[in-house]
Amino acid sequence: MIIALLLVLSLFIVVNFANCDIIFAPIKGLMFGALYNDEIFDEETEHTIQVLLFFFSVNFIWSTFKE
């Protein structure tokens, strides 16, 4: 219950302060954990945070651009 509450709270924080895409996906099986990744391209960097909570995956994806 506490983990679900923290997940929802972090979702609202990210939506309010960052311009990102949020993807919800079901998982066939049980998983628990988190992942952070950066994809560096010529003029932008794509950031990904993936949170896995038992049967669900929540992905936050946003980009930052070089000036």
C-alpha positions as CSV (number, residue, x, y, z in Angstrom):
1,M,0.0,0.0,0.0
2,I,2.8,2.4,0.9
3,I,4.7,1.6,-2.3
4,A,1.6,2.3,-4.4
5,L,1.1,5.6,-2.6
6,L,4.7,6.6,-3.2
7,L,4.4,5.6,-6.9
8,V,1.3,7.8,-7.4
9,L,2.9,10.7,-5.5
10,S,6.1,10.5,-7.7
11,L,3.8,10.4,-10.8
12,F,2.1,13.7,-9.8
13,I,5.5,15.3,-9.1
14,V,6.9,14.3,-12.4
15,V,3.9,15.4,-14.4
16,N,3.8,18.8,-12.7
17,F,7.5,19.7,-13.0
18,A,8.8,17.9,-16.1
19,N,7.6,17.8,-19.6
20,C,7.6,14.0,-20.1
21,D,5.7,11.1,-21.6
22,I,4.3,8.6,-19.2
23,I,3.7,5.0,-20.4
24,F,1.8,2.4,-18.4
25,A,2.3,-1.3,-19.4
26,P,1.3,-4.6,-17.9
27,I,4.0,-7.2,-17.2
28,K,3.5,-11.0,-17.7
29,G,5.1,-12.2,-14.5
30,L,6.3,-10.5,-11.3
31,M,9.0,-7.8,-11.3
32,F,10.1,-5.3,-8.8
33,G,12.8,-2.6,-9.4
34,A,13.7,0.6,-11.1
35,L,15.9,1.6,-14.1
36,Y,17.4,4.9,-15.2
37,N,18.9,5.3,-18.7
38,D,20.3,8.1,-21.0
39,E,20.4,7.9,-24.8
40,I,22.8,10.5,-26.1
41,F,22.1,11.7,-29.7
42,D,23.7,14.6,-31.7
43,E,21.6,17.5,-30.3
44,E,19.5,15.8,-27.6
45,T,19.6,13.4,-24.7
46,E,16.6,11.1,-24.1
47,H,16.2,10.2,-20.4
48,T,14.1,7.2,-19.2
49,I,13.0,6.2,-15.8
50,Q,11.3,2.8,-15.5
51,V,9.6,1.7,-12.4
52,L,8.5,-2.0,-12.1
53,L,6.0,-2.9,-9.5
54,F,4.8,-6.5,-9.5
55,F,2.4,-6.6,-12.5
56,F,2.8,-3.0,-13.8
57,S,5.5,-1.0,-15.5
58,V,5.5,2.8,-15.4
59,N,7.9,4.6,-17.8
60,F,8.8,8.3,-17.7
61,I,10.5,9.5,-20.9
62,W,11.8,13.1,-21.6
63,S,14.4,14.8,-23.7
64,T,16.9,17.6,-23.0
65,F,18.5,19.6,-25.9
66,K,21.9,21.1,-26.2
67,E,22.1,24.8,-26.8
